[in-house]
């Protein structure tokens, strides 16, 4: 007598069903990952568009673009009169707060907060004292989505500016966008033969130096007007995408700190995601921790600077093969890592001189 078949699956049918499901998952997973990547990329671009609108609203209100950073005091006694104001990191080197106060006050990102619907946060800053002062410790460590690219996997670890000097706890939240200081070569003196270098406007860097600017869209204690950009605003990079530092010792990608690599790009002539290292204050320690090749593999090379500060950093991202840049007219472009160096330099220079 032939028995009746039950309504359940046989083992063979179950295995076939599982195999079909596995094949569908394998087919769909890349599409899901691509959709997520596209969403993160769109978020990154939209942040830059918001920053572009904020820059224009700031310029409409103040008739100039924001400075890279506001610095206090005159002159720089360190470096035997060869360093302009703003390139020496007193906090990282342990000079501030004990021996003398820091000189770095509000940077462009802090000044833009009211134009990014962040007036409440802006009012928490004391703009009359250095950003490293205790009164500014809470607002400078606020993570703001508008300053964070969703593609950057490391922007959730704060920068500890005092860690290098053994004074840990001076925390700064990360950021992924930097205003363009220009394709400067690092000549720090008053030098007519250095038209694309950092210009101080004075020969006396110890007693009278109060400003520092290059050929980008901003300077230290210097603001530019739209009329100053003779190449045209659609041809001029206003802001670059940057990577957040690899660990708390790494200053790169720090939205409220007005130094190259932190919230500014400078000496960018080698192109985006270059293997040429960024000149940052903690490079020696980072190299010991990760090795020089390890930093290159991670896309975050650095060079130890003879100046104990942050002097130069390039556009970097974790996008596959490109970075985003904000043009001065508000447009956002995706720039390939293989862009010609002279084209990249022109895009970052407001001056007719081509580096």
Secondary structure, DSSP 8 states (H G I E B T S, - for coil): ------SS--HHHHHHHHHHHHHHHHHHHHHHHHHHHHHHHHHHHHHHHHHHHHHHHHHHHHSS---SEEE-SS---TTTTT--TTSS-TTTTT-TTTTS---EEEEHHHHHGGGGT-HHHHHHS-TTS-TTSGGGHHHHT---GGG--TT-TTTTS-EETTGGGT----EE-B-SEEEE--S-----S--TT-TTS-B-S-S-TTTT---EE-SSS-EETB---GGG-TT-GGGSEEEEE----SSTT--SSBTT--SBTTTEEBS-TT-TT-SS-EEETTHHHHHHHH-HHHHHHTT--EEE-SSSS--BB----SSTTEEEEEETTS-EEEEETT--HHHHHHHT--SSS--
